[in-house]
Amino acid sequence: MKRLRIEEVVEKFGDPNRLESIMELIACLSEEDREKHFGDILSAEESLYDWSLWGRPKQFIPDEPYYNVHLVLAGRGFGKSRMMAEWIRSKAMAVPGTRIGILGRSAADVRDVMVLGESGILNIPQPESERPKYRPSEAAVYWPNGSSAKMHT
C-alpha cells in the first residue's frame, strides 16, 4: 500500500490551514474522485490501522531523534490519549526490543487511560499480529516483537 503524506493530500485537495485528518479530507471528495485518487488506499485493510490517515495534523509528534520526551498540553477532546498511544505503538513496532516508559500522575491514571482506556494502547486499531499484551503484575505492556512499555508515576 502506498503511504500518503499529509502534504500531498493538502496540496492536491485541501486547505493548508485545515484541521482535518487525511480521511476527513478524502470523505469530502466525490465518490468518483475518491476512487480515482485513493481507491488502492481506501480498499486496503491496512488503512484501518494507519494513524497517518486518521490523525489530525496537530496530533503528530515530530519524528526527530532528539524528541525523546513529550508533553501534550491540550483540552478535553483533543485526542491526547490516542495520539500518545499511536506514537508509543509506532516506536514499539519500528524497532524490536524498544523499551518505553509511560508516566502519569498516578498508577491508576496510566493504567486506566493510557493502557486500558478507550483510546489506550490496548484498544487502538492494530493488526492482531501486532497487538500487545498487558501484564498488570509487572505494570507493563509487551509487544510480540520484544518491545515493552513500563508504567511509572
C-alpha positions in Angstrom: 0.0 0.0 0.0 1.3 3.5 -0.9 1.6 5.6 2.2 0.2 9.1 1.9 1.9 12.2 3.2 -0.4 14.8 4.5 1.3 17.5 2.4 0.5 15.6 -0.8 -3.2 15.4 0.0 -3.4 19.0 1.1 -1.6 20.2 -2.0 -4.0 18.4 -4.2 -7.3 18.6 -2.4 -7.2 20.7 0.7 -6.6 23.9 2.5 -3.2 24.1 4.1 -4.7 25.7 7.2 -7.1 22.8 7.7 -7.8 21.0 10.9 -8.9 17.7 9.4 -7.3 14.3 9.0 -6.5 12.9 5.6 -9.5 10.7 5.9 -11.7 13.7 6.6 -10.4 15.4 3.5 -11.0 12.3 1.4 -14.5 12.0 2.8 -15.3 15.5 1.4 -14.5 14.4 -2.2 -17.0 12.9 -4.6 -17.2 9.2 -4.7 -15.6 9.3 -8.2 -12.6 11.4 -7.1 -12.1 9.2 -4.0 -12.0 6.0 -6.2 -9.8 7.7 -8.8 -7.2 9.1 -6.5 -7.4 6.9 -3.4 -9.0 3.6 -4.4 -6.0 1.5 -3.6 -5.5 3.1 -0.2 -9.2 3.1 0.8 -9.7 -0.6 -0.2 -6.6 -1.8 1.7 -7.3 -3.2 5.1 -4.1 -1.7 6.4 -5.6 1.7 6.1 -7.7 0.9 9.2 -4.5 0.7 11.3 -2.6 3.6 9.7 -2.7 6.6 12.1 -1.2 8.8 9.4 -4.5 8.7 7.6 -6.8 9.3 10.7 -4.9 11.7 12.9 -5.2 15.5 12.6 -2.1 17.5 11.8 -1.6 18.7 15.4 -1.7 15.2 16.7 1.6 14.2 15.2 4.8 14.3 17.2 7.9 15.4 15.2 9.8 12.3 14.2 13.2 13.8 15.1 15.9 11.8 17.0 16.2 14.5 19.7 12.5 14.3 20.7 12.6 11.8 23.5 10.2 13.4 26.0 6.8 14.7 25.1 4.3 16.9 26.9 0.9 17.4 25.3 -0.9 20.3 26.9 -4.4 20.4 25.4 -8.0 20.4 26.4 -10.7 17.7 26.6 -11.4 16.0 23.3 -8.1 16.9 21.6 -7.1 13.3 21.3 -4.1 13.3 23.6 -4.5 9.7 24.7 -4.9 8.4 21.2 -2.1 10.5 19.9 0.3 9.1 22.5 -0.9 5.5 22.2 -0.3 5.7 18.5 3.1 7.2 19.0 4.1 4.5 21.5 2.8 1.8 19.2 4.8 3.2 16.2 8.0 3.4 18.3 7.5 -0.1 19.7 6.8 -1.6 16.3 9.6 0.3 14.5 12.5 -1.2 16.4 12.1 -4.6 18.0 13.2 -4.7 21.6 12.4 -1.0 22.2 11.9 0.0 25.9 9.4 2.8 26.6 8.4 4.5 29.8 4.9 5.8 30.3 4.5 8.4 33.0 1.3 9.7 34.7 0.0 11.4 37.8 -0.9 8.1 39.3 -0.5 4.4 38.5 -4.3 4.2 38.1 -4.3 7.1 35.6 -1.6 5.5 33.5 -3.3 2.1 33.6 -6.9 3.3 33.1 -6.2 5.9 30.4 -3.0 5.1 28.5 -3.2 1.3 28.6 -6.8 0.2 29.1 -8.7 3.3 28.2 -10.9 3.8 25.2 -8.0 5.3 23.2 -5.3 3.4 25.1 -2.6 1.2 23.8 -4.7 -2.0 24.0 -7.7 -0.5 22.3 -6.4 1.4 19.3 -6.9 -0.3 16.0 -4.0 -2.6 15.2 -3.5 -5.9 13.5 -3.9 -8.9 15.7 -0.2 -9.9 14.9 1.0 -6.6 16.5 -1.4 -6.5 19.4 0.5 -6.1 22.8 -0.2 -8.0 26.0 -0.8 -6.2 29.3 0.8 -7.7 32.4 -0.7 -6.0 35.4 1.6 -7.6 37.9 4.6 -6.1 36.1 2.9 -2.8 35.3 4.0 -3.3 31.7 2.8 -3.9 28.1 4.7 -6.3 25.8 4.6 -6.4 22.0 5.2 -9.6 20.1 8.4 -8.2 18.6 10.0 -7.9 22.1 9.3 -4.2 22.7 7.9 -3.2 26.0 6.4 -0.2 27.8 6.7 0.1 31.6 4.2 2.3 33.5 5.6 4.8 36.1 4.3 7.6 38.3 
